[in-house]
């Protein structure tokens, strides 16, 4: 990836802000759609898809996959809207700043947007470190630093353009290797699927799953995409006439991946196969463990490459998106060197957080994913209202987000600690409700 990005940058010979941040706004629907799909294929899609299928069967994977696809497809409506309002923009917080002319509301947006990019990078490092450590025995810390350095080097070269060109290659790896490994695993296993999962949930529309997992996941995923600068960055980079096609194409491409990987969870849920996790290993690694137990080592290594392609596609996308927030919304500079410094700072912070999370007992990938998606939910309603409501109250937006942060997020974290579905759902609905109440006010 470093070599290919270097050659690509040498051929282009561009080092302007527009080239680095938005690929000169010339991204087409095909490469754009692939990049959208690849950047959404991150740790949750790669690991939690198998975990949910393993635990909750078809009901779980239904409530995981459908909101994921909707989260990307919704940009077919949002992206053309913001491009009509701010044709030469770079970030969503920049749009908020221009709309409200308010420093405090701009800051209120910068915090969750930058936090989301940092956590996106953190989750990939955390999951990738555990993946390689599990299958090779290389210490977690060494793997984490290797992943961080590799992704940082090639993204520093040419920003979003580097992310897009590597996304195309990474998605190709994911699909080619997946076509080899998934059928191999299915034919090797004897006894077939357990589509009800280990929790023995027979109904795909089970109301308990819909309430406890479906509501939280749907709000979190849709809010996560809308609160993720990666997709706004691609919105501003795409050719105007190609925006809708790119996001629909990307959403459909993405959907194939969690559906395919869920088959590993269905196999692991079959007790006759005897698939079990080593003691202390997070349950999100159940898909990896299934492949490791059923296939020869060469196939397992191919599978690792496939998963790493998915993880690094979001690593570089998160860095590129974070750098646009850094240079446009925080530093307000024009020179590309400030965007590169932003990438370095984001990566350093992410490495520290990933190492810290490693030492928190009983804190897995799913908990980390849920928490930062809940923070994203705090700005879901204000963002939609900002795009479509002409006379929106700046005070309403500010206070709605603030109350969400100080009440909803702590309540959600507490719900995770005590493992209460009712508290988790209540916290998510409170965040949406309080923002709807405040955003209903006009200027």
Secondary structure, DSSP 4 states (H G I P E B T S, - for coil): -HHHHHHHHHHH----HHHHHHGGG-B-HHHHHHHHHHHH-SHIIIIIHHHHHHHHHHHHHHHHHHHHHHHHHTHHHHHHHHHHH-TT---HHHHHHHHH--HHHHHHHHHHHHHHHHHHHHHHHHHHHHHHHHHH---HHHHHHHHHHHHHHHHHHHHHHHHHHHHHHHHHHHHHHHHHHHHHHHHH-SS---TTTTTT---TT-HHHIIIIIHHHHHHHHHHHHT-HHHHHHHHHB-GGGHHHHHHHHHHHHHHHHHHHHHHHHHHT-GGG---PPTT--GGGHHHHHHHHHS-HHHHHHHHHHHHHHHHHHHHHHHHHHHHHIIIIIS----HHHHHHHHHHHHHHHHHHHHHHTTSTT--HHHHHHHHHHHHHTTHHHHHHHHH-TTB-HHHHHHHHHHIIIIIIHHHHHHHHHT-HHHHHHHHHHHHHHHHHHHT-B-
